[in-house]
Amino acid sequence: MANKSPSNKYQIIYGKDFLKDLKNIIKGGNKKIKNKVNEIVLELKSDPHKKRPKVDLKLISSKSEAVYRVRLGKYRLIYQIEEKEKKIYITMIFPRGRGYQSILNLLRYKR
C-alpha cells in the first residue's frame, strides 16, 4: 500500500508485517489505533526526522537507513527512511511489552 505525494513530501509504504499486526490490534479491540497511526503518518510525510509535540519519536539506528520508533500509547510504531527516494517504510507496530527484539531482525531485513 503506497501513497503518492508531492516532491517535497515523503512517500509512505506500509509493510506486510505492519498491516498484519495493525489488523490484529484492531481485532483485539483497539479500534482507535488506526486513527492514531493515520495522524502520525500525516505528520511524518512532511518531515520524518523532526521531533514535535504530537509525535514522540526516537532514532534507534542510523546505519545504512535511519530507523525510528514512534510511541503510540502502549504501542510502538517502527519506520525506516530512505532519503534518496524520499520514502518512509512503516515496517511494524507492536505492544511496548513485546520488547525490541524484532527491531534487531528488522535491521537485518532486506526489502
Buried (B, 14 or more C-beta within 10 A) or exposed (E): EEEEEEEEBBBBBBBEBBEEBBEEBEEEEBEEBEEBBEEBBEBBBEEBEEEEEEBEBEEBBEEEBBBBBBBBEEBBBBBBBBEEEBBBBBBBBBBEEEEEEBBEEBBEBEE
